[in-house]
Amino acid sequence: MILLCDTRQQANKHKMKDAWFEQNGIEVRRTKLYVGDYTLPADQSVCVDTKNSIDELAQDVCSKSQHERFRNELLRSQEAGIQLYILVENESFTIRGKNVESPYISRLEDLHKWINPRLWIRKNGRQAYPNATRGITLQKACYTMQKKYGVEFVFCTPQDAGAKIIELLGGNQDG
C-alpha cells in the first residue's frame, strides 16, 4: 500500500507513525497535498490532518495567529469536496507538582474534560495564562467547525495513530 504524506509535515518528527507504517508494509511518499497531512494516491477525496496533542489543536482552533490558516484549510477541503479528518493524538497526563490529571480524550464529546496545562503555570505568584483555552471552549469551537465545514475530529493515542490514519482513509493494508 502507498500512503501520501504532505511535504509540510515535518520529516522524522513522527517516528511512532513512521515505524508503524514501515512495520505494516506501507510505503510513504512525500508530496505537497492540497489539504491535510495524509491521503491515498488512488482516492484523495479523503484526507487526514494530524495534531500531536490537544494543545496543538487548541492553538490551531483558538489562537489568533493560527485560526485563520486552519479555517482556510477547512474551507479548501469543503470547497473541493474532500472529507477532512483532524486526528488528535493525546494521552492522559498529570500536571507536574499538582494533584491535577487531564484524562485521555477518545472522542469530541469528552473534550470538555481536557485540562490545559497552561492554566497551571504561575509567574510571580499569579496565573501566567488566565485566558488559556479551556476544554469546554475548545469543544464548542470544534463542534461549530464540524457543523460549518464538515470536518470530523477524531482522537487516539500516539501508539494508535498510524493504524487510525489508514482506517480513516478507508485503506486496505493488503492492497
N, C-alpha and C positions, 0 to 999 in steps of 0.2 A: 504494500500500500504506500502511496505517496501523499504527503501532507505538505501544504504550502505554508510557510511562516513569513510574516512581514519582515522586511529588512530593517524597519524601525524598532523591532523587538530586539532588545539588547542581547547580542550573542554571548554565550557562556554564562548568562545570568540565571538561566532556568535549568540548572543541572538535573534536578529531580525529574522534570518532564522529559528532558532530552534523553536521560537514561531509560525512562520507561518506553519512549518511542523506539530507541535502539533495541532494547530487550524484546520488544514485540514486533520487530521486523518492519518498522515504519520508517521510510526514508523521508527526511525533512529537507525540503528545498526552500531556500530563502529567495524571496522576490517581493517587490512592492505590491501590497494589497490595497484595494480601494477603501475597505474598512476592516477593522479587526486585526487580530494577530494570526489567526489560523483559518484555513479553509481547505477544501479538496479541489484538485485541479479539474475534475470532471463536473463538479457542481459547486459553483461559487455563489449560489443563491442563499447559502447558509454560512455564516462566519462566527467565530468566537473571538472575543476580545478578553484578554486575561488581566486580572488585577491580583497582585501578590499579597494583598491584605485589604481588610475593610478600611484601614486608614487611607490607602491609595484610592479606594472607591470614594471615600468622603472628600478627598482632595479634588477628584475629577467632578464630582456632582455638586459640591457645595462651595468650593473656593472660587473667589472672583477670578483668579489667574488661570484656572483650568476649565471652569464650567463652560465657557463659550466654545472652546475647542472640542470638548466632549459632546456637547449638544450638537455641534455641527456634524460630528461623526454619526450621531444617531439620525440626524436629518438626511445625510447622504445615504445611509443604509435604507431608510424608509423610502426615499425617492427612487432608489434603484431596485426596490422590491426585494431587498436582502433581509433575511431573518437574522438579526444580530443577537447573540447571547453574550452577556457580560458574566464571565466566570470569575468568581471572587474566592481566592484561596484564603483560608483562615483556620486558626486553631484557638482553643481556649487559652487564656493566659492570666497570670496573676500580676497585678501591679506591684512592682518591686517596693518592698518596705511597707506595704499597705495590706490590709486584710480584704482586698477587693479582687474579685475574679470576674473576668469577662468570659462568657461561655462561648463554646464553638457554635457558630451560626450555620445551620444547614438549609435554611430557606428564608425567603424575604419576609415571611410572616413573623419571624423571630428577630429580625434586625433591630427592633426597638430595645432588645436586651443587651446589645453591644455597648461596652463602656469604652469611651475614647480615652486612651492613656494620657493625652494632653491635658485633660481636665484635672489630673492629679499632679501636674508639675507646679512647683511653687518657687517663687523668687522673692527674696526679701520678705518672707513670711506671708506672701499673698499668692493667690492663684494666678499663674502666669498667663493662662489662656482661658479666661472665663467664657469666651464666646466660641470655644471649640465645638465642633459639630457633635451633637448627641445622637444616640442611636435612633430615637423616635423621629428626629428631624430628617436624618438620612433615609429612614424607611419611607416617610411620607414623600420625599423628593423622588425616590426610586419608583414608588407606585405611580406618581404623576408622570414620570418619563416612560414607564411601561405602558401606561394608558395612551399617552400622547404620541409616542414614536414606535410602539410595537416591539420594543426591545424587551428581552427577558433577562432577569437577574437570577443567576444560579450560584450556589455556594458549595464548596467542597474543601477537603483537607488538601494540603500541598501534595501529599502522597497519592491522592486520587486524581489529581489534575490532568495528567496525561490521558488516562482512561476516559475521564469525563469529556475531554475535548473530542475524542473520537466518537463517543456516544452522541454528543450534541450535533456533530456534523453528520450523523447517520452513517458513519463509515463502517465498512466491514473489514475487519483485520485480516480476513482470509483472502481478500481480493486485492 
